[in-house]
Amino acid sequence: MRTPAGSECKYFYGDYYRGRQQEECRLLNTSAAHWTRDLCRTCPIPSITRANACEFMVLRAEVTRPVMAVFQRRVQVKAFCEKTQQEVAEAHIGCGECHPLPSVFEVK
């Protein structure tokens, strides 16, 4: 579904039927964080799901505040691969085991 920021996200849900204005993030609502519409603007989840469609990667998100920004909140994402049972360092790329990179991209 399209987020308030304009990008497609499978975790965003909006119910606008007959004048309703119910919106929620189903990834962040599982945690204790309070979701608001402005978090969608800087959320990395839509770009991660566009770049990597691995079925074994599980995303966990939490809302954090940067050190210098008192009033700003950001979504921080951690990825875990269920196939290799390890943390993924770069969620846009993946763990490298499920979908290995072609030899053209490897640095020699």
Buried (B, 14 or more C-beta within 10 A) or exposed (E): EEBBBEBEBEBBEBEEEEEEEEBEBEBBEEEEBEBEEEBBEEBBBBEBBEEBEBEBBEBEBBBEEEEEEEEEBBBEBEBBBEEBEEEBEEBBBBBEEBBEEEEEEEEE
